[in-house]
Amino acid sequence: MSEGPLSTVGVIGAGAWGTALAQMLASDGRTVLLWAREAELVAAINADRVNTPYLPGIALHPTIRATNDLDELSGLATVLVVTPAQHMGTVLAGLAGFSGDLVLCSKGIEAGTERMMADVARAVVPGAALAVLSGPTFAHEVAAGLPTAVTLACSDGETQWQRLSPVIARPAFRPYFSRDVIGAEIGGAVKNVLAVACGVVEGLRLGQNARAALIGRGHAEMVRFGVAMGAQAETLSGLSGLGDLVLTCTSTASRNFTLGKALGEGGSAAALLGDRRTVAEGAFTAPVLAGMARERGIAMPIAEAVAALVSDRVPARAIVDTLLARPLRAEVEAGVPYAGGEDSLG
């Protein structure tokens, strides 16, 4: 796939993940416009070639230029959006007339509206062609050029993939094509919630067996919810589902896992969330996800437990005891894996 002369790419959001993506995209000499809200962060990136608050220790490529003017990105062919999920709509309102490829890299569900990120973007930027980039990715590893594979789900199918894949792919950053936008989004949103739960297991010192069981039953919840919402089960067993789930549920490099660990050790959700520069999206997604599941009759006891935990309604130990006391049942019913119901074990 030949792209011709290297085109400038925009990245909205200069947190750890946005900066890492900008660094990856600039690795072939391409110009990358990196938007940040804070004028002081823009000035520091341009002057010092580092983003010390969010991605310390990484010398940024010289072709990355920071800006706090969204209008500079409005005429580009490709823009990646890496804002916190709860602020995406507000930020994208400044890019309402954009008509190129908008690649959504944020993972979550909008509180209050229950909209996935693609639905938010579609409403605010109706002329854009939407894609979702999701998968097992820690920012510091991508920025360091370590091997990474992701799902690139394209709403316009193979035509959009042919445009985007040469822009995004690098020798150490390998995208895989999908048409399942909703599946890629649900995998990314639900795994954040499950990572909080796995962090709780670590904080309570419940052992590796318990964590592995939680990952397996959590994946069952992910697939159950995703299929009910129109996703393909295969997507949720791929990079943007199971792959991302395993990564974020097994490392303290995950903000969501670290939050859960602190909660398991007795921390208050209100204090922990109020004291963080970076966002643990699972804490915001859990109540929304649990509410959506209840409304649709989808059994998601782990998501319900995390929602109770992050609202400081129930302590971590009590939540684990409740999950362990659920009725025993078949893992697979009538040949259908991940069957749900009121008495489901999760």
Order of alpha helices (4+ residues) and beta strands (2+ residues): beta-alpha-beta-alpha-beta-beta-alpha-beta-beta-beta-alpha-beta-alpha-beta-alpha-beta-alpha-alpha-alpha-alpha-alpha-alpha-alpha-alpha-alpha-beta-beta
